[in-house]
Amino acid sequence: MVAERIDGKAFAAELRERIAQQVAALKAEHDLVPGLAVVLVGDDPASQVYVGSKGKQTVAAGMNSYEHRLPAEATQADLLALIGRLNADSAVHGILVQLPLPDHIDETEIINAIAVKKDVDGFTVANTGRLATGQRAMVPCTPLGCLMLLRDRLGDLSGLNAVVIGRSNIVGKPMAALLLADNATVTVAHSRSRNLPEITRAADIVVAAVGRPGMVRGDWIKPGATVIDVGINRTESGLVGDVDYESVAEVAGGVTPVPGGVGPMTIACLLANTLTACCRANGLPDPEGLTP
């Protein structure tokens, strides 16, 4: 068996096109343009690249992009004041504070200062709680992208056994909540799970988000299973995922590559969330096909 290569890059391009079409319709029918504000503190090179890419894709989708850069020595009070202004700005429908922040700033306090309805990262405790309890929430972008890829490949997820490797608040826990909401049977595994290969070999779906290069190997995978690799690890040989692609591809039915799998979906889903936030802020129905 040779696994299908799940092309997240192509799916994300199609998703961005659908978003652009809905943004154009929103403007034509309601004279509304979604606005995304991205805040960068300091000059971390990787963060600068991410912020630049987000800005370009926001504009390409027909949305307004607002970029705010603060020096690395900016105080927590400075950042909170900026977030307060963005919370009050009716032209801004989504706020994203690029992580990581400098060590002297409390990330948790900053994230929870973002208005819940503008939290397009889905990281505030309010949105996290709503997602966990099955209420309408802003959903973290990476798990949302993974869910879209899974639905596209498998259709109905009801009754399937899913293993999520990793229990982070950003990926693992919300991914488990989304899979449960789609009626999968979900196991959350992590670094202290015993007999992890045995656990994953029983799964129809494996989502690897643990941050260990090549950790998941082919002999961990049930024949025909779908494997979603969230890992992005920089090694001497380049970017690699948490999945050993070559060995897993010999067993699985489908697997995402790194790069070109989940990564492109994350920014596309950020745009989807911004459009969703705009619609909700103006009492309009959620955009079609962009929410769980």
Sequence and secondary structure as in RCSB ss.txt:
>XXXX:A:sequence
MVAERIDGKAFAAELRERIAQQVAALKAEHDLVPGLAVVLVGDDPASQVYVGSKGKQTVAAGMNSYEHRLPAEAT
QADLLALIGRLNADSAVHGILVQLPLPDHIDETEIINAIAVKKDVDGFTVANTGRLATGQRAMVPCTPLGCLMLL
RDRLGDLSGLNAVVIGRSNIVGKPMAALLLADNATVTVAHSRSRNLPEITRAADIVVAAVGRPGMVRGDWIKPGA
TVIDVGINRTESGLVGDVDYESVAEVAGGVTPVPGGVGPMTIACLLANTLTACCRANGLPDPEGLTP
>XXXX:A:secstr
   EE  HHHHHHHHHHHHHHHHHHHHHHH    EEEEEEES  HHHHHHHHHHHHHHHHTT EEEEEEE TT  
HHHHHHHHHHHHH TT  EEEE S   TTS HHHHHHHS GGGBTT  SHHHHHHHHTT      HHHHHHHHHH
HHHHS  TT EEEEE   TTTHHHHHHHHHHTT EEEEE TT TTHHHHHTT SEEEE S  TT B GGGS TT 
EEEE   EEETTEEE SB HHHHHTT SEE  SSSSHHHHHHHHHHHHHHHHHHHHTT    TTS  
